[in-house]
Amino acid sequence: ITNWHVLKGAERAKAAFADGRSLPARLVGVDVHHDLAVLHVEQAKELVQPIALGCSSALQVGQKVFAIGNPFGLDQTLTSGVVSGLGRDIRSVTGRTIRGVVQTDAAINPGNSGGPLLDSNGELVGVNTLIYSPSGAWAGVGFAIPSDTVARVVAQIIRHGHVARAALGVVAASDAQTRALRLRGILALAVAPGSGAERAGVRDTRRDSTGRIILGDMIVAVDGEEVHTVEDLVAKVEGHDVGEFITLTVVRGRETIDLSVELMEKKE
């Protein structure tokens, strides 16, 4: 697994291993939207030990993390830091917005892209993707695609060769915002006009005539299964095809309501 921007424009790729061997790598597929790519290397099972997959939704600000990469051509470099922020929205080098990103102050430099971000148990909690820096070198603000997102995207790439995108038509608040409000579920901030969610009657967050904020629907389950984070919701939606219907359970004030929503094609 690596970043799409690492491979962009390449005609072929090789994977280098700790014992000095370098083997051809075949591109399985990419998800430009999340800046992720999957490569397949024959005989890789004999050369590597897979990193255990961690749970990025369980991360907390201040938690220790470690970044591994190849900064400035220096192989197998490890740097340490903490989780500086969660639920960030960033514009990647592809020009697309990546949501729910992990921010860290572990040193990330050119060459770290596509490398793992690990927790103190050595489990993967993110894939390093970019930094914010006026100089182009590390300035204490780096970002990694959360492992929950990586797991979902990579599974689709391996299965289909691409990421099939069904859309609900709801812009949700970040998990951090929802926790700050002490709410349960996923808060609907906005509903796309003409979407399945709008037609089903999902209510968004708005202001009344006095300027008071009226919170939108809280999505608490999909097809009877509870969802607790935005990634939970996205995973449920993207597990369906365009044109299929899902049942959203929403809390609206003191009521709990089931809504049947037709999934539309996600417009890139």
Secondary structure, 3 states (H helix, E strand, C coil): CECHHHHCCCCCEEEECCCCCEEEEEEEEEEHHHCEEEEECCCHHHCCCCCCECCHHHCCCCCEEEEEECHHHCCCEEEEEEEEEEEEEEECCCCCEEEEEEEECCCCCCCCCCCEEEECCCCEEEEEEEECCCCCCCCCCEEEEEHHHHHHHHHHHHHHCCCCCEECCEEECCHHHHHHCCCCCEEEEEECCCCHHHHHCCCCCEECCCCCEECCCEEEEECCEECCCHHHHHHHHHCCCCCCEEEEEEEECCEEEEEEEECEECCC
